[in-house]
């Protein structure tokens, strides 16, 4: 069944069952797993163990803090929707006397908003107080991390303006906001940043400001990539479309695995289909994941440096052979590691730069108007731009 028609069927099911079933939304707790979820709703664990290996692996992508939805009738789970990220969700549903699991697109509404304020406490605190959106405040601070020292350069009454996209799902804010353009004036000097379609931020001249510094996590000259990153690849055997949120490096068991950049270990342990896993939080909202490890040498809270050995390649979890699954995330959203490895800053090609400068010019005028008009507040669709 095509995703569109499946969504229609889901809505019809919800309407039909609404008179006797209870729908609710909950927050996925830290340490909670898909197996624990099945146990909580008395669903046979065979539902998990009978899944394809690739699908078991995907269940490890569920992250703490995500909001998921359930429909329960007489203490029996009818269906549940559990997001993996902003685009894909797990759909588990009752089918007769058994349960089935599928991975379907997330339907959401996207809109625009703009903000222009005078700094009173700090950009971070002021944005949270105005929008009640900590993700937006974090993203703003992250994109300027390598451009402005907020502790010394930003003063009270300095101006800032943002244009960003936000998502709504089932009547609630969903996922992370996407800042399209921003301006902060420090000592009457404008500091612009604009998003481009490569997921990076550039100033008004087309120079990347927030450069990444990642290195290949395995030091082998002839390392073989057995599977690349994809948001919607056709599985060669299953003949179904499934995302692959990382890069797989085929390597012998015991091969040293190194930290791709400086950071702090935020997880070291077992994660469902990923087996032994290490996760490292870096600057700018970035996180790297190293999976299927035979063993690891770090613990949660430990600081690590670029190139430091943190683990060994293994075959744990739902793995069909020794390899390293390497994932890269920006605010819990998976992005392609290969686009960021060994690059400090990106340089736009001539055609790309011309396109970018045209887009940036339009945003720049809107941001300047917001500052000059001394607009203060939060207005959805103010200066909206698709």
ROPADREN-964675 format. One record per residue (C-alpha): residue number from 1; residue in three letters; x, y, z. Coordinates in nm, 4 decimals, always signed. Example, Ala and Ser with C-alpha at 12.3 -4.5 7.8 and 13.67 -1.06 7.14 Angstrom:
<pts>
+-----+-----+----------+----------+----------+
|   n | res |     east |    north |       up |
+-----+-----+----------+----------+----------+
|   1 | ala |  +1.2300 |  -0.4500 |  +0.7800 |
|   2 | ser |  +1.3670 |  -0.1060 |  +0.7140 |
+-----+-----+----------+----------+----------+
</pts>
This chain:
<pts>
+-----+-----+----------+----------+----------+
|   n | res |     east |    north |       up |
+-----+-----+----------+----------+----------+
|   1 | unk |  +0.0000 |  +0.0000 |  +0.0000 |
|   2 | unk |  +0.1391 |  +0.3412 |  -0.0959 |
|   3 | unk |  +0.2287 |  +0.5786 |  +0.1926 |
|   4 | unk |  -0.0452 |  +0.8282 |  +0.0966 |
|   5 | unk |  -0.3241 |  +0.5720 |  +0.1018 |
|   6 | unk |  -0.1811 |  +0.4125 |  +0.4149 |
|   7 | unk |  -0.2066 |  +0.7503 |  +0.5882 |
|   8 | unk |  -0.5729 |  +0.7798 |  +0.4835 |
|   9 | unk |  -0.6405 |  +0.4336 |  +0.6225 |
|  10 | unk |  -0.4709 |  +0.5301 |  +0.9508 |
|  11 | unk |  -0.6900 |  +0.8382 |  +0.9849 |
|  12 | unk |  -1.0036 |  +0.6346 |  +0.9163 |
|  13 | unk |  -0.8961 |  +0.3823 |  +1.1771 |
|  14 | unk |  -0.8404 |  +0.6582 |  +1.4318 |
|  15 | unk |  -1.1849 |  +0.8070 |  +1.3648 |
|  16 | unk |  -1.3554 |  +0.4687 |  +1.3821 |
|  17 | unk |  -1.1883 |  +0.3701 |  +1.7057 |
|  18 | unk |  -1.2070 |  +0.7104 |  +1.8716 |
|  19 | unk |  -1.5374 |  +0.6284 |  +2.0416 |
|  20 | unk |  -1.4015 |  +0.3280 |  +2.2295 |
|  21 | unk |  -1.0221 |  +0.3596 |  +2.2238 |
|  22 | unk |  -0.7900 |  +0.5999 |  +2.4018 |
|  23 | unk |  -0.5217 |  +0.7888 |  +2.2143 |
|  24 | unk |  -0.2292 |  +0.9412 |  +2.3981 |
|  25 | unk |  +0.1137 |  +1.0899 |  +2.3402 |
|  26 | unk |  +0.4124 |  +1.0183 |  +2.5585 |
|  27 | unk |  +0.7801 |  +1.1021 |  +2.5803 |
|  28 | unk |  +1.0334 |  +0.8274 |  +2.5062 |
|  29 | unk |  +1.2339 |  +0.7956 |  +2.8269 |
|  30 | unk |  +1.6097 |  +0.7769 |  +2.8467 |
|  31 | unk |  +1.7176 |  +0.4120 |  +2.8423 |
|  32 | unk |  +1.3840 |  +0.2986 |  +2.6991 |
|  33 | unk |  +1.4139 |  +0.0542 |  +2.4069 |
|  34 | unk |  +1.1821 |  -0.0894 |  +2.1448 |
|  35 | unk |  +1.1922 |  -0.4244 |  +2.3247 |
|  36 | unk |  +1.0895 |  -0.2582 |  +2.6513 |
|  37 | unk |  +0.8070 |  -0.0860 |  +2.4647 |
|  38 | unk |  +0.6784 |  -0.4220 |  +2.3397 |
|  39 | unk |  +0.6970 |  -0.5668 |  +2.6898 |
|  40 | unk |  +0.5077 |  -0.2695 |  +2.8347 |
|  41 | unk |  +0.2146 |  -0.3371 |  +2.6018 |
|  42 | unk |  +0.2281 |  -0.7181 |  +2.6342 |
|  43 | unk |  +0.3268 |  -0.7592 |  +2.2708 |
|  44 | unk |  +0.5184 |  -1.0811 |  +2.1938 |
|  45 | unk |  +0.8910 |  -1.0134 |  +2.1625 |
|  46 | unk |  +0.8862 |  -1.2353 |  +1.8553 |
|  47 | unk |  +0.7507 |  -0.9271 |  +1.6748 |
|  48 | unk |  +1.0989 |  -0.7795 |  +1.7138 |
|  49 | unk |  +1.3004 |  -1.0966 |  +1.6620 |
|  50 | unk |  +1.1120 |  -1.1786 |  +1.3414 |
|  51 | unk |  +1.1976 |  -0.8420 |  +1.1868 |
|  52 | unk |  +1.4649 |  -0.8198 |  +0.9184 |
|  53 | unk |  +1.8108 |  -0.7391 |  +1.0548 |
|  54 | unk |  +1.8087 |  -0.3958 |  +0.8890 |
|  55 | unk |  +1.4747 |  -0.3132 |  +1.0498 |
|  56 | unk |  +1.5950 |  -0.4224 |  +1.3934 |
|  57 | unk |  +1.8891 |  -0.1900 |  +1.3468 |
|  58 | unk |  +1.6576 |  +0.1011 |  +1.2700 |
|  59 | unk |  +1.4761 |  +0.0609 |  +1.6034 |
|  60 | unk |  +1.8006 |  +0.1691 |  +1.7711 |
|  61 | unk |  +1.7528 |  +0.5121 |  +1.6101 |
|  62 | unk |  +1.4694 |  +0.6014 |  +1.8508 |
|  63 | unk |  +1.6101 |  +0.8774 |  +2.0725 |
|  64 | unk |  +1.5227 |  +0.9892 |  +2.4241 |
|  65 | unk |  +1.2818 |  +1.2805 |  +2.4438 |
|  66 | unk |  +1.0917 |  +1.2078 |  +2.1220 |
|  67 | unk |  +0.7120 |  +1.2240 |  +2.1449 |
|  68 | unk |  +0.5306 |  +0.9094 |  +2.0298 |
|  69 | unk |  +0.1621 |  +0.8252 |  +1.9932 |
|  70 | unk |  -0.0429 |  +0.5221 |  +2.0971 |
|  71 | unk |  -0.4012 |  +0.4070 |  +2.0500 |
|  72 | unk |  -0.5213 |  +0.1623 |  +2.3169 |
|  73 | unk |  -0.8553 |  -0.0169 |  +2.3489 |
|  74 | unk |  -0.9362 |  -0.2116 |  +2.6668 |
|  75 | unk |  -0.5639 |  -0.2244 |  +2.7613 |
|  76 | unk |  -0.4743 |  -0.3618 |  +2.4180 |
|  77 | unk |  -0.2470 |  -0.1606 |  +2.1893 |
|  78 | unk |  -0.4203 |  -0.1020 |  +1.8565 |
|  79 | unk |  -0.1387 |  +0.0953 |  +1.6977 |
|  80 | unk |  +0.1574 |  +0.3198 |  +1.7752 |
|  81 | unk |  +0.3595 |  +0.5771 |  +1.5843 |
|  82 | unk |  +0.7200 |  +0.6207 |  +1.7020 |
|  83 | unk |  +0.9376 |  +0.8771 |  +1.5177 |
|  84 | unk |  +1.2978 |  +0.7912 |  +1.4333 |
|  85 | unk |  +1.3656 |  +1.1486 |  +1.3199 |
|  86 | unk |  +1.1773 |  +1.4288 |  +1.1444 |
|  87 | unk |  +1.0984 |  +1.2209 |  +0.8357 |
|  88 | unk |  +1.0436 |  +0.8540 |  +0.9265 |
|  89 | unk |  +0.8441 |  +0.6752 |  +1.1962 |
|  90 | unk |  +0.7831 |  +0.3201 |  +1.3124 |
|  91 | unk |  +0.4220 |  +0.2096 |  +1.2717 |
|  92 | unk |  +0.3293 |  -0.0909 |  +1.4843 |
|  93 | unk |  -0.0298 |  -0.2057 |  +1.4557 |
|  94 | unk |  -0.2569 |  -0.4939 |  +1.5509 |
|  95 | unk |  -0.3563 |  -0.7156 |  +1.2585 |
|  96 | unk |  -0.6052 |  -0.9764 |  +1.3743 |
|  97 | unk |  -0.4410 |  -1.1723 |  +1.6539 |
|  98 | unk |  -0.0899 |  -1.0572 |  +1.5700 |
|  99 | unk |  +0.1111 |  -0.7380 |  +1.5283 |
| 100 | unk |  +0.2940 |  -0.5970 |  +1.2292 |
| 101 | unk |  +0.5672 |  -0.3351 |  +1.2038 |
| 102 | unk |  +0.6324 |  -0.0971 |  +0.9182 |
| 103 | unk |  +0.8344 |  +0.2188 |  +0.8548 |
| 104 | unk |  +0.6351 |  +0.5053 |  +0.7051 |
| 105 | unk |  +0.6870 |  +0.8761 |  +0.6289 |
| 106 | unk |  +0.5866 |  +1.1329 |  +0.8886 |
| 107 | unk |  +0.3142 |  +1.3716 |  +0.7778 |
| 108 | unk |  +0.3602 |  +1.7233 |  +0.9107 |
| 109 | unk |  +0.2815 |  +2.0848 |  +0.8294 |
| 110 | unk |  +0.5679 |  +2.3274 |  +0.7743 |
| 111 | unk |  +0.5360 |  +2.7012 |  +0.8234 |
| 112 | unk |  +0.7594 |  +3.0041 |  +0.8600 |
| 113 | unk |  +0.8236 |  +3.2448 |  +1.1421 |
| 114 | unk |  +1.0385 |  +3.5500 |  +1.2041 |
| 115 | unk |  +1.1762 |  +3.7065 |  +1.5195 |
| 116 | unk |  +1.3428 |  +4.0413 |  +1.5844 |
| 117 | unk |  +1.4425 |  +4.1427 |  +1.9360 |
| 118 | unk |  +1.6764 |  +4.3577 |  +2.1390 |
| 119 | unk |  +1.8995 |  +4.1485 |  +2.3625 |
| 120 | unk |  +1.8188 |  +4.1890 |  +2.7318 |
| 121 | unk |  +1.9812 |  +3.8934 |  +2.9103 |
| 122 | unk |  +2.1476 |  +3.6890 |  +2.6354 |
| 123 | unk |  +2.0405 |  +3.5710 |  +2.2885 |
| 124 | unk |  +1.9933 |  +3.2200 |  +2.4276 |
| 125 | unk |  +1.7792 |  +3.3200 |  +2.7270 |
| 126 | unk |  +1.5806 |  +3.5812 |  +2.5363 |
| 127 | unk |  +1.4896 |  +3.3381 |  +2.2569 |
| 128 | unk |  +1.3708 |  +3.0761 |  +2.5060 |
| 129 | unk |  +1.1608 |  +3.3299 |  +2.6972 |
| 130 | unk |  +1.0036 |  +3.4590 |  +2.3758 |
| 131 | unk |  +0.9351 |  +3.1305 |  +2.1938 |
| 132 | unk |  +0.9577 |  +2.8628 |  +2.4656 |
| 133 | unk |  +1.1670 |  +2.6692 |  +2.2122 |
| 134 | unk |  +1.4996 |  +2.5519 |  +2.3535 |
| 135 | unk |  +1.5861 |  +2.3832 |  +2.0219 |
| 136 | unk |  +1.5666 |  +2.7164 |  +1.8394 |
| 137 | unk |  +1.7872 |  +2.8840 |  +2.0995 |
| 138 | unk |  +2.0408 |  +2.6005 |  +2.0806 |
| 139 | unk |  +2.0503 |  +2.6144 |  +1.7015 |
| 140 | unk |  +2.1043 |  +2.9904 |  +1.6996 |
| 141 | unk |  +2.3951 |  +2.9643 |  +1.9430 |
| 142 | unk |  +2.5420 |  +2.6684 |  +1.7534 |
| 143 | unk |  +2.5487 |  +2.8325 |  +1.4107 |
| 144 | unk |  +2.7290 |  +3.1377 |  +1.5510 |
| 145 | unk |  +2.9644 |  +2.9376 |  +1.7724 |
| 146 | unk |  +3.2662 |  +2.9870 |  +1.5449 |
| 147 | unk |  +3.1759 |  +3.3432 |  +1.4488 |
| 148 | unk |  +3.0884 |  +3.5298 |  +1.7696 |
| 149 | unk |  +3.1932 |  +3.5098 |  +2.1323 |
| 150 | unk |  +2.8573 |  +3.5539 |  +2.3047 |
| 151 | unk |  +3.0256 |  +3.6115 |  +2.6404 |
| 152 | unk |  +3.2223 |  +3.9190 |  +2.5337 |
| 153 | unk |  +3.0866 |  +4.0508 |  +2.2027 |
| 154 | unk |  +2.7102 |  +4.0605 |  +2.2600 |
| 155 | unk |  +2.5814 |  +4.3420 |  +2.4814 |
| 156 | unk |  +2.2427 |  +4.4484 |  +2.6128 |
| 157 | unk |  +2.0269 |  +4.6168 |  +2.3440 |
| 158 | unk |  +2.2185 |  +4.4535 |  +2.0586 |
| 159 | unk |  +1.9722 |  +4.3495 |  +1.7869 |
| 160 | unk |  +1.9041 |  +4.0079 |  +1.6415 |
| 161 | unk |  +1.6606 |  +3.8781 |  +1.3813 |
| 162 | unk |  +1.5769 |  +3.5282 |  +1.2585 |
| 163 | unk |  +1.3792 |  +3.3722 |  +0.9760 |
| 164 | unk |  +1.3135 |  +3.0028 |  +1.0270 |
| 165 | unk |  +1.0898 |  +2.7088 |  +0.9411 |
| 166 | unk |  +0.9081 |  +2.5046 |  +1.2014 |
| 167 | unk |  +0.6962 |  +2.1899 |  +1.1828 |
| 168 | unk |  +0.3643 |  +2.0887 |  +1.3343 |
| 169 | unk |  +0.2459 |  +1.7312 |  +1.3682 |
| 170 | unk |  -0.0902 |  +1.6319 |  +1.5120 |
| 171 | unk |  -0.1374 |  +1.9813 |  +1.6534 |
| 172 | unk |  +0.2013 |  +2.0025 |  +1.8263 |
| 173 | unk |  +0.5416 |  +2.1499 |  +1.7399 |
| 174 | unk |  +0.7561 |  +1.8730 |  +1.5981 |
| 175 | unk |  +1.1249 |  +1.8185 |  +1.5348 |
| 176 | unk |  +1.3898 |  +2.0876 |  +1.5232 |
| 177 | unk |  +1.3378 |  +2.4341 |  +1.3730 |
| 178 | unk |  +1.5447 |  +2.5149 |  +1.0649 |
| 179 | unk |  +1.7027 |  +2.8598 |  +1.0676 |
| 180 | unk |  +1.7055 |  +2.9944 |  +0.7122 |
| 181 | unk |  +1.8633 |  +3.3316 |  +0.7814 |
| 182 | unk |  +1.9863 |  +3.5218 |  +1.0837 |
| 183 | unk |  +2.1381 |  +3.8535 |  +1.1788 |
| 184 | unk |  +2.2906 |  +3.9713 |  +1.5030 |
| 185 | unk |  +2.4332 |  +4.3204 |  +1.5361 |
| 186 | unk |  +2.7275 |  +4.3614 |  +1.7715 |
| 187 | unk |  +2.8688 |  +4.7114 |  +1.8225 |
| 188 | unk |  +2.6530 |  +4.8168 |  +1.5231 |
| 189 | unk |  +2.8291 |  +4.5634 |  +1.3025 |
| 190 | unk |  +2.5977 |  +4.3135 |  +1.1252 |
| 191 | unk |  +2.6766 |  +3.9425 |  +1.1373 |
| 192 | unk |  +2.4707 |  +3.7500 |  +0.8813 |
| 193 | unk |  +2.4358 |  +3.3760 |  +0.8383 |
| 194 | unk |  +2.2326 |  +3.1962 |  +0.5718 |
| 195 | unk |  +2.1484 |  +2.8297 |  +0.5272 |
| 196 | unk |  +2.2201 |  +2.6626 |  +0.1940 |
| 197 | unk |  +2.0839 |  +2.3356 |  +0.0550 |
| 198 | unk |  +2.3973 |  +2.1466 |  +0.1625 |
| 199 | unk |  +2.2891 |  +2.1816 |  +0.5261 |
| 200 | unk |  +2.5646 |  +2.4311 |  +0.6102 |
| 201 | unk |  +2.5712 |  +2.8011 |  +0.6956 |
| 202 | unk |  +2.7501 |  +3.0779 |  +0.5046 |
| 203 | unk |  +2.7948 |  +3.4519 |  +0.5503 |
| 204 | unk |  +2.6766 |  +3.7144 |  +0.3001 |
| 205 | unk |  +2.9928 |  +3.6607 |  +0.0918 |
| 206 | unk |  +2.9352 |  +3.2873 |  +0.0562 |
| 207 | unk |  +3.2059 |  +3.1821 |  +0.3036 |
| 208 | unk |  +3.1203 |  +2.8947 |  +0.5371 |
| 209 | unk |  +3.1348 |  +3.0033 |  +0.8986 |
| 210 | unk |  +3.0520 |  +2.6858 |  +1.0858 |
| 211 | unk |  +3.3075 |  +2.4409 |  +0.9453 |
| 212 | unk |  +3.3185 |  +2.0792 |  +1.0547 |
| 213 | unk |  +3.6360 |  +1.8921 |  +1.1359 |
| 214 | unk |  +3.5758 |  +1.5197 |  +1.1089 |
| 215 | unk |  +3.8230 |  +1.2446 |  +1.0323 |
| 216 | unk |  +3.7620 |  +0.8926 |  +0.9078 |
| 217 | unk |  +3.7043 |  +0.6756 |  +1.2185 |
| 218 | unk |  +3.9198 |  +0.3883 |  +1.0870 |
| 219 | unk |  +4.2853 |  +0.4275 |  +0.9888 |
| 220 | unk |  +4.3068 |  +0.1800 |  +0.7032 |
| 221 | unk |  +4.4301 |  +0.2901 |  +0.3618 |
| 222 | unk |  +4.2237 |  +0.0328 |  +0.1758 |
| 223 | unk |  +3.9131 |  +0.0527 |  +0.3953 |
| 224 | unk |  +3.6056 |  -0.0532 |  +0.1999 |
| 225 | unk |  +3.2708 |  +0.1214 |  +0.2284 |
| 226 | unk |  +3.0148 |  -0.1581 |  +0.2175 |
| 227 | unk |  +2.7067 |  +0.0641 |  +0.2476 |
| 228 | unk |  +2.6595 |  +0.4389 |  +0.2084 |
| 229 | unk |  +2.4236 |  +0.6860 |  +0.3743 |
| 230 | unk |  +2.0743 |  +0.7073 |  +0.2272 |
| 231 | unk |  +1.7397 |  +0.8475 |  +0.3384 |
| 232 | unk |  +1.5405 |  +0.6170 |  +0.1124 |
| 233 | unk |  +1.7384 |  +0.3339 |  -0.0460 |
| 234 | unk |  +1.5842 |  +0.0319 |  -0.2146 |
| 235 | unk |  +1.6994 |  -0.2760 |  -0.0268 |
| 236 | unk |  +1.8474 |  -0.5212 |  -0.2818 |
| 237 | unk |  +1.6990 |  -0.8291 |  -0.1112 |
| 238 | unk |  +1.3878 |  -0.7076 |  +0.0700 |
| 239 | unk |  +1.2762 |  -0.4946 |  -0.2280 |
| 240 | unk |  +1.1424 |  -0.2290 |  +0.0095 |
| 241 | unk |  +1.2645 |  +0.1247 |  +0.0703 |
| 242 | unk |  +1.4477 |  +0.1751 |  +0.3963 |
| 243 | unk |  +1.6756 |  +0.4547 |  +0.5173 |
| 244 | unk |  +2.0357 |  +0.3832 |  +0.6114 |
| 245 | unk |  +2.1459 |  +0.6459 |  +0.8591 |
| 246 | unk |  +2.5202 |  +0.6112 |  +0.8315 |
| 247 | unk |  +2.8189 |  +0.4678 |  +0.6492 |
| 248 | unk |  +2.9334 |  +0.1077 |  +0.6913 |
| 249 | unk |  +3.3081 |  +0.0389 |  +0.6820 |
| 250 | unk |  +3.3948 |  -0.3275 |  +0.6275 |
| 251 | unk |  +3.6975 |  -0.4093 |  +0.8440 |
| 252 | unk |  +3.8401 |  -0.7066 |  +1.0371 |
| 253 | unk |  +3.7166 |  -0.7653 |  +1.3896 |
| 254 | unk |  +3.9393 |  -0.5866 |  +1.6407 |
| 255 | unk |  +4.0348 |  -0.3011 |  +1.4069 |
| 256 | unk |  +4.0763 |  +0.0178 |  +1.6169 |
| 257 | unk |  +3.7921 |  +0.2684 |  +1.5946 |
| 258 | unk |  +3.8876 |  +0.6322 |  +1.6519 |
| 259 | unk |  +3.6916 |  +0.9411 |  +1.7540 |
| 260 | unk |  +3.6115 |  +1.1476 |  +1.4453 |
| 261 | unk |  +3.6451 |  +1.4742 |  +1.6394 |
| 262 | unk |  +3.6876 |  +1.6177 |  +1.9880 |
| 263 | unk |  +3.3881 |  +1.5650 |  +2.2132 |
| 264 | unk |  +3.2284 |  +1.4059 |  +2.5170 |
| 265 | unk |  +3.1029 |  +1.0470 |  +2.5320 |
| 266 | unk |  +2.7275 |  +1.0600 |  +2.5958 |
| 267 | unk |  +2.6589 |  +0.6871 |  +2.5579 |
| 268 | unk |  +2.8595 |  +0.3660 |  +2.5805 |
| 269 | unk |  +2.6604 |  +0.0447 |  +2.5927 |
| 270 | unk |  +2.4142 |  -0.1759 |  +2.4050 |
| 271 | unk |  +2.1481 |  -0.0392 |  +2.1683 |
| 272 | unk |  +1.9092 |  -0.2952 |  +2.0205 |
| 273 | unk |  +2.0105 |  -0.3791 |  +1.6624 |
| 274 | unk |  +2.3285 |  -0.1716 |  +1.6808 |
| 275 | unk |  +2.4870 |  -0.3950 |  +1.9441 |
| 276 | unk |  +2.7735 |  -0.2281 |  +2.1310 |
| 277 | unk |  +2.7581 |  +0.1460 |  +2.0666 |
| 278 | unk |  +2.9547 |  +0.4592 |  +2.1518 |
| 279 | unk |  +2.8042 |  +0.8050 |  +2.0968 |
| 280 | unk |  +3.0099 |  +1.1242 |  +2.1153 |
| 281 | unk |  +2.8633 |  +1.4742 |  +2.1436 |
| 282 | unk |  +3.0617 |  +1.7405 |  +1.9580 |
| 283 | unk |  +3.0233 |  +2.1155 |  +1.9190 |
| 284 | unk |  +2.7650 |  +2.2801 |  +1.6924 |
| 285 | unk |  +2.4946 |  +2.0301 |  +1.7848 |
| 286 | unk |  +2.6776 |  +1.7399 |  +1.6180 |
| 287 | unk |  +2.6902 |  +1.3837 |  +1.7439 |
| 288 | unk |  +2.8719 |  +1.0785 |  +1.6048 |
| 289 | unk |  +2.7682 |  +0.7165 |  +1.6534 |
| 290 | unk |  +2.9915 |  +0.4076 |  +1.6305 |
| 291 | unk |  +2.8033 |  +0.0760 |  +1.6206 |
| 292 | unk |  +2.8471 |  -0.3051 |  +1.6084 |
| 293 | unk |  +3.1629 |  -0.2743 |  +1.8203 |
| 294 | unk |  +3.3314 |  -0.5814 |  +1.9653 |
| 295 | unk |  +3.4354 |  -0.3737 |  +2.2681 |
| 296 | unk |  +3.4862 |  -0.0125 |  +2.3723 |
| 297 | unk |  +3.7421 |  +0.1710 |  +2.5858 |
| 298 | unk |  +3.5481 |  +0.4765 |  +2.6978 |
| 299 | unk |  +3.2688 |  +0.5548 |  +2.9411 |
| 300 | unk |  +2.9874 |  +0.8072 |  +2.9580 |
| 301 | unk |  +3.1067 |  +1.1571 |  +3.0479 |
| 302 | unk |  +3.4631 |  +1.0983 |  +2.9273 |
| 303 | unk |  +3.6279 |  +1.3624 |  +2.7071 |
| 304 | unk |  +3.7928 |  +1.2327 |  +2.3900 |
| 305 | unk |  +4.0177 |  +1.3869 |  +2.1273 |
| 306 | unk |  +4.0217 |  +1.3560 |  +1.7496 |
| 307 | unk |  +4.1880 |  +1.0299 |  +1.6472 |
| 308 | unk |  +4.1766 |  +0.8774 |  +1.9966 |
| 309 | unk |  +4.1013 |  +0.5034 |  +1.9936 |
| 310 | unk |  +3.7633 |  +0.4505 |  +2.1564 |
| 311 | unk |  +3.6677 |  +0.0971 |  +2.0491 |
| 312 | unk |  +3.7251 |  -0.1980 |  +1.8161 |
| 313 | unk |  +3.5329 |  -0.3105 |  +1.5093 |
| 314 | unk |  +3.3000 |  -0.6005 |  +1.5804 |
| 315 | unk |  +2.9954 |  -0.7955 |  +1.4727 |
| 316 | unk |  +2.7529 |  -0.7292 |  +1.7598 |
| 317 | unk |  +2.3836 |  -0.6544 |  +1.7245 |
| 318 | unk |  +2.2071 |  -0.7185 |  +1.3948 |
| 319 | unk |  +2.5218 |  -0.7451 |  +1.1875 |
| 320 | unk |  +2.5952 |  -0.9981 |  +0.9139 |
| 321 | unk |  +2.9705 |  -0.9433 |  +0.9194 |
| 322 | unk |  +3.2423 |  -0.7468 |  +1.0963 |
| 323 | unk |  +3.2076 |  -0.3775 |  +1.0159 |
| 324 | unk |  +3.1738 |  -0.0317 |  +1.1685 |
| 325 | unk |  +2.8474 |  +0.1561 |  +1.1281 |
| 326 | unk |  +2.9375 |  +0.5253 |  +1.1530 |
| 327 | unk |  +2.6575 |  +0.7792 |  +1.1946 |
| 328 | unk |  +2.6553 |  +1.1582 |  +1.2089 |
| 329 | unk |  +2.3661 |  +1.3608 |  +1.3543 |
| 330 | unk |  +2.2806 |  +1.7308 |  +1.3720 |
| 331 | unk |  +2.0306 |  +1.7922 |  +1.6534 |
| 332 | unk |  +1.9271 |  +1.4236 |  +1.6335 |
| 333 | unk |  +1.8734 |  +1.4487 |  +1.2568 |
| 334 | unk |  +2.0900 |  +1.2058 |  +1.0562 |
| 335 | unk |  +2.3182 |  +1.3645 |  +0.7961 |
| 336 | unk |  +2.5687 |  +1.2161 |  +0.5534 |
| 337 | unk |  +2.9092 |  +1.1601 |  +0.7209 |
| 338 | unk |  +3.0897 |  +1.1389 |  +0.3862 |
| 339 | unk |  +2.9913 |  +1.4975 |  +0.3059 |
| 340 | unk |  +3.1712 |  +1.6215 |  +0.6164 |
| 341 | unk |  +3.4754 |  +1.3991 |  +0.6688 |
| 342 | unk |  +3.8131 |  +1.5680 |  +0.6241 |
| 343 | unk |  +3.6615 |  +1.9107 |  +0.5564 |
| 344 | unk |  +3.7217 |  +2.2161 |  +0.7681 |
| 345 | unk |  +3.5179 |  +2.4587 |  +0.5614 |
| 346 | unk |  +3.3215 |  +2.4250 |  +0.2403 |
| 347 | unk |  +3.3812 |  +2.6320 |  -0.0716 |
| 348 | unk |  +3.0853 |  +2.6840 |  -0.3017 |
| 349 | unk |  +3.1370 |  +2.6266 |  -0.6734 |
| 350 | unk |  +3.0742 |  +2.9242 |  -0.9034 |
| 351 | unk |  +2.7206 |  +2.8210 |  -1.0015 |
| 352 | unk |  +2.6347 |  +2.7328 |  -0.6426 |
| 353 | unk |  +2.7719 |  +3.0616 |  -0.5156 |
| 354 | unk |  +2.5665 |  +3.2622 |  -0.7643 |
| 355 | unk |  +2.2524 |  +3.0784 |  -0.6545 |
| 356 | unk |  +2.3381 |  +3.1204 |  -0.2874 |
| 357 | unk |  +2.4111 |  +3.4941 |  -0.3146 |
| 358 | unk |  +2.0756 |  +3.5516 |  -0.4840 |
| 359 | unk |  +1.8927 |  +3.3701 |  -0.2030 |
| 360 | unk |  +2.0984 |  +3.5418 |  +0.0664 |
| 361 | unk |  +2.0326 |  +3.8885 |  -0.0787 |
| 362 | unk |  +1.6574 |  +3.8410 |  -0.0447 |
| 363 | unk |  +1.6867 |  +3.7262 |  +0.3147 |
| 364 | unk |  +1.9350 |  +4.0018 |  +0.3981 |
| 365 | unk |  +1.6885 |  +4.2748 |  +0.2992 |
| 366 | unk |  +1.4134 |  +4.1218 |  +0.5133 |
| 367 | unk |  +1.6411 |  +4.0955 |  +0.8158 |
| 368 | unk |  +1.7563 |  +4.4570 |  +0.7783 |
| 369 | unk |  +1.3958 |  +4.5777 |  +0.7586 |
| 370 | unk |  +1.3124 |  +4.3899 |  +1.0771 |
| 371 | unk |  +1.6009 |  +4.5549 |  +1.2615 |
| 372 | unk |  +1.5292 |  +4.9054 |  +1.1255 |
| 373 | unk |  +1.1593 |  +4.8827 |  +1.2092 |
| 374 | unk |  +1.2589 |  +4.7813 |  +1.5611 |
| 375 | unk |  +1.0105 |  +4.4986 |  +1.5298 |
| 376 | unk |  +0.9933 |  +4.3105 |  +1.8571 |
| 377 | unk |  +0.8122 |  +3.9861 |  +1.9111 |
| 378 | unk |  +0.7287 |  +3.6512 |  +1.7610 |
| 379 | unk |  +0.5109 |  +3.6454 |  +1.4508 |
| 380 | unk |  +0.4468 |  +3.3295 |  +1.2466 |
| 381 | unk |  +0.4693 |  +3.4021 |  +0.8727 |
| 382 | unk |  +0.6092 |  +3.7535 |  +0.9306 |
| 383 | unk |  +0.8546 |  +3.7944 |  +0.6407 |
| 384 | unk |  +0.7630 |  +3.4366 |  +0.5444 |
| 385 | unk |  +0.9555 |  +3.3010 |  +0.2514 |
| 386 | unk |  +0.9275 |  +2.9577 |  +0.0927 |
+-----+-----+----------+----------+----------+
</pts>
